[in-house]
Every structure is written in C-alpha cells, then in structure tokens.
Amino acid sequence: MNTFSIITILVVLFVIFMLLKTVNSKGDVSPIQQFNEEDFIKKNNDKVIRVKGPIFNDVKNHCKAFCDQFNEQKFQVIINLTRLDAQTNLLTFPYDIDMKHFCYLINYLHHVKEWNPNVQVTGWHSCKEKDSWAIDPLFHKQLMISLPQNETHTDYVYAVSEDKLGYKLLFNFDKETIPLDRPPFEFEKCCENLEDYSFGKGIIVS
C-alpha cells in the first residue's frame, strides 16, 4: 500500500468521524425540566387567581404556555389549577409565586386572543414590603388585581386595596406604582376558601 492510499484512507476516516460527531451533537437535546413534588417545599400564601368564562382545558393550556415561557431555566411558576364549575377555574400556588409573575400571569390570561371579551381574570393577595410594586400604603393590605374587560394594553394591571384605593402597576423597568384618583373597579374579597382547594384537589401545571 503506497503513501497516497494511506493518506486517502486517513482522510476518509477523519470525514466519517466528523460526520458521526455532528450527528451525535444534533441529537443532544437539553432535557425538559420535570416537576417533582419532592424537590419543592410548600409555602403558605393567600395568592389566588379566578378565571371565569373559558373551560378548564383552555385555561390549563394557556397556563402551560405561560409556564413554558418562565420555567425554562428554573421553576418560577407552579400552578395548582382547580375546576370549580363549567366556566370557573381557580389558580392557587402551593409553592408560592412572586408578585411580578403573579401580575404577569393575570395580564397574560386577560389578553388571550381567542377568549371572548366577557372572560374575567381576577387575582387576590396580601402585599408585603418585598413585593414588586409595593409602596407604603399597600403594605400588609389585601389587593384585588385585574383589568377591565375592555382593556387592550398589555403593559400593566390595576390593583385596588381593601381600603378602596386604586393603583396602576406598570410593567416597566422600575415597576412603577401610580396612585389613581378613583379605583378602576370595586374591591371585593375572594369568595373562595383557599383551604378547600389544597394541593391534592387540582392538577399541577408547570
């Protein structure tokens, strides 16, 4: 076997090696995060979102789409979704959720394009000093967070405190909180008893 033949064989083997390496690298896909209850600690909180109008499966699909956006690197949104009746669904958060993602989720569900304009998305929770948009008048007050049904803008939500003061929560870099002259809707307490909708009664969406 002459030198030219040896070089040719080596070149062919190198090309085959590189092709195999390329195929293997394309097959390497980052594993999708899998929720495991044992990896998380349940945290008592009073955050809840009620969605009235769409059926359970539609709410579940859009909650999953939202989670896919924010859980790519780590779990930030874990939802316990419970069907109350044919057109009322409750979202609770057994592992808690920060106020930022809580408000983003309310805004996201409000603006689902294929839902009819009568869909109502309303959230409640008690404001803490560490929360995004928290200002002194809101500390330790329960907030009702929503958007009027005809609202089309996607860069804020409204909050009304239990003492009937209204605020606009802007989704800008500074998370600006703007007091309003009058609340955009009337404050009402969440009529659902959260203890009745524990972790085991709904399905986990992550």
C-alpha positions in Angstrom: 0.0 0.0 0.0 1.5 3.3 -1.1 1.6 6.5 0.8 -1.2 8.1 -1.3 -3.5 5.2 -0.4 -2.8 5.5 3.3 -3.4 9.3 3.2 -6.7 8.7 1.4 -7.9 6.2 4.0 -7.0 8.5 6.8 -8.9 11.4 5.2 -11.9 9.2 4.7 -11.8 8.0 8.3 -11.5 11.6 9.5 -14.5 12.7 7.4 -16.6 9.8 8.8 -15.5 10.7 12.3 -16.6 14.3 11.9 -19.9 13.3 10.3 -20.7 11.0 13.3 -19.7 13.7 15.7 -22.0 16.2 14.0 -25.0 13.7 14.1 -24.4 13.0 17.7 -24.2 16.7 18.7 -27.5 17.4 16.9 -29.1 14.6 18.9 -28.1 16.1 22.2 -31.2 18.0 23.4 -31.3 19.7 26.7 -33.7 17.7 28.9 -37.0 19.3 29.6 -37.4 20.1 33.3 -39.8 17.7 35.0 -41.7 18.8 38.1 -41.1 16.6 41.1 -43.1 17.5 44.2 -40.2 16.2 46.5 -37.9 19.0 45.1 -40.1 21.8 46.5 -41.3 23.0 49.8 -44.9 24.1 50.2 -45.3 27.7 51.3 -48.5 29.1 52.9 -49.7 32.1 51.0 -53.0 33.8 50.0 -52.3 34.3 46.3 -55.2 33.1 44.1 -56.5 33.9 40.6 -60.0 33.2 39.5 -60.7 32.8 35.8 -64.4 32.9 34.8 -65.6 32.2 31.3 -63.3 29.6 29.5 -63.5 25.9 30.0 -60.9 24.0 32.2 -58.8 22.6 29.3 -58.4 26.1 27.7 -57.3 27.6 31.0 -54.9 24.6 31.5 -53.3 25.0 28.0 -52.7 28.7 28.5 -51.3 28.3 32.0 -48.9 25.7 30.5 -47.9 28.1 27.7 -47.2 30.8 30.3 -45.1 28.4 32.5 -43.1 27.3 29.4 -42.0 30.9 29.0 -40.9 31.4 32.6 -39.7 28.0 33.7 -37.1 27.4 31.0 -34.1 28.0 33.3 -35.7 27.3 36.7 -39.2 26.8 38.1 -40.7 30.2 38.8 -44.3 29.5 38.2 -46.0 26.3 39.6 -49.8 26.5 39.4 -52.4 24.3 41.1 -55.4 24.5 38.8 -58.9 23.5 40.1 -62.1 23.4 38.2 -64.9 24.9 40.3 -67.7 24.6 37.7 -68.1 24.5 33.9 -66.8 28.0 33.4 -64.9 28.9 36.6 -61.4 27.8 37.4 -59.1 28.7 40.4 -55.4 29.0 40.3 -53.5 28.6 43.6 -49.8 28.5 44.2 -48.8 25.8 46.8 -45.1 26.7 46.5 -45.8 30.5 46.3 -45.2 32.8 43.4 -43.6 36.3 43.4 -45.8 39.3 42.8 -44.1 40.0 39.5 -45.0 36.7 37.9 -48.4 36.8 39.6 -49.3 40.1 37.9 -47.8 39.0 34.6 -50.0 35.9 34.7 -53.2 37.9 35.3 -52.3 40.2 32.4 -51.4 37.2 30.2 -54.7 35.4 30.8 -56.7 38.6 30.4 -55.3 39.1 26.9 -55.8 35.5 25.4 -57.0 36.4 21.9 -59.4 33.6 21.3 -61.3 34.1 24.5 -64.5 36.2 24.3 -64.4 39.7 25.8 -66.6 38.6 28.8 -63.8 36.5 30.4 -62.9 37.7 33.9 -59.5 37.2 35.3 -59.1 38.4 38.9 -56.3 37.9 41.5 -56.0 38.5 45.2 -53.1 38.5 47.6 -51.7 40.4 50.6 -48.9 42.8 49.7 -45.6 42.5 51.5 -42.7 45.0 51.7 -40.5 42.9 49.5 -43.1 42.6 46.7 -42.7 44.2 43.3 -44.7 47.5 43.1 -45.0 47.5 46.9 -45.3 51.0 48.3 -46.0 52.0 51.9 -49.8 52.5 51.6 -50.1 48.9 50.3 -48.0 47.1 52.9 -50.0 44.2 54.6 -53.2 45.2 52.6 -55.1 42.7 50.6 -55.1 43.6 46.9 -57.6 42.8 44.2 -55.7 42.8 40.9 -57.4 42.7 37.5 -58.1 44.6 34.3 -61.4 45.9 33.0 -62.9 43.7 30.3 -62.4 46.3 27.5 -58.7 46.9 28.4 -56.4 46.2 25.5 -53.0 47.4 26.7 -50.6 44.7 27.8 -48.0 46.6 29.9 -49.8 47.0 33.3 -52.5 45.8 35.6 -54.7 47.6 38.1 -54.8 46.9 41.8 -57.4 48.0 44.3 -56.6 47.7 48.0 -59.0 46.6 50.7 -59.3 50.2 51.9 -60.6 51.0 48.4 -57.6 52.8 46.9 -56.7 52.3 43.3 -53.3 51.9 41.7 -51.9 51.2 38.2 -48.9 48.8 38.3 -46.7 49.4 35.3 -44.6 46.7 33.8 -41.6 49.0 33.1 -38.1 48.6 34.3 -38.8 50.4 37.6 -42.1 48.6 38.2 -43.8 51.9 38.8 -46.9 52.1 41.0 -49.2 55.0 40.2 -52.0 56.0 42.6 -55.3 56.7 40.9 -57.9 59.4 41.7 -60.5 56.7 41.7 -60.3 52.9 41.7 -61.0 51.3 38.3 -63.3 48.7 39.9 -64.7 48.0 43.3 -62.7 45.9 45.8 -64.3 42.6 46.7 -62.9 39.7 48.7 -62.2 36.4 47.1 -65.3 34.3 48.0 -63.4 31.0 47.7 -61.9 29.4 50.9 -58.4 28.6 49.8 -58.2 25.8 52.4 -60.8 24.0 50.4 -58.5 23.9 47.3 -55.4 22.3 48.6 -52.6 20.8 46.6 -54.3 17.5 46.1 -57.6 18.8 44.7 -56.4 20.3 41.4 -53.8 19.5 38.8 -50.3 20.9 38.8 -49.3 23.0 35.8 -45.6 23.8 35.4 
